[in-house]
Amino acid sequence: MLHSVDRMLRFDQIIVDNLCLYFSLMALKSLFKQGFVYKR
């Protein structure tokens, strides 16, 4: 029982990490696009 709960928590941590990575990549992309727009 405790082992499966630990595994679930670790799975949640992986999902959270991937979400943070995804959102930071999207923010970088939008900043990059804005930078290009401002330069032109």
C-alpha positions as CSV (number, residue, x, y, z in Angstrom):
1,M,0.0,0.0,0.0
2,L,2.7,2.5,1.0
3,H,4.8,1.5,-1.9
4,S,2.0,2.2,-4.4
5,V,1.3,5.6,-2.8
6,D,5.0,6.5,-3.1
7,R,4.9,5.5,-6.8
8,M,1.8,7.7,-7.3
9,L,3.5,10.7,-5.7
10,R,6.6,10.2,-7.8
11,F,4.3,10.1,-10.9
12,D,2.7,13.3,-9.9
13,Q,6.1,14.9,-9.4
14,I,7.1,13.9,-13.0
15,I,3.9,15.4,-14.4
16,V,4.4,18.7,-12.5
17,D,8.0,18.8,-13.7
18,N,6.9,18.3,-17.3
19,L,4.2,20.9,-17.0
20,C,6.7,23.5,-15.6
21,L,9.1,22.7,-18.5
22,Y,6.3,23.0,-21.0
23,F,5.1,26.3,-19.7
24,S,8.6,27.7,-19.5
25,L,9.2,26.7,-23.1
26,M,5.9,28.3,-24.3
27,A,6.9,31.5,-22.4
28,L,10.3,31.5,-24.1
29,K,8.7,31.0,-27.5
30,S,6.3,33.9,-27.0
31,L,9.1,36.1,-25.8
32,F,11.1,35.1,-28.8
33,K,8.2,36.0,-31.2
34,Q,7.7,39.4,-29.4
35,G,11.4,40.1,-29.7
36,F,11.3,39.5,-33.4
37,V,8.2,41.7,-33.8
38,Y,9.9,44.6,-31.9
39,K,13.1,44.3,-33.9
40,R,11.2,44.7,-37.2
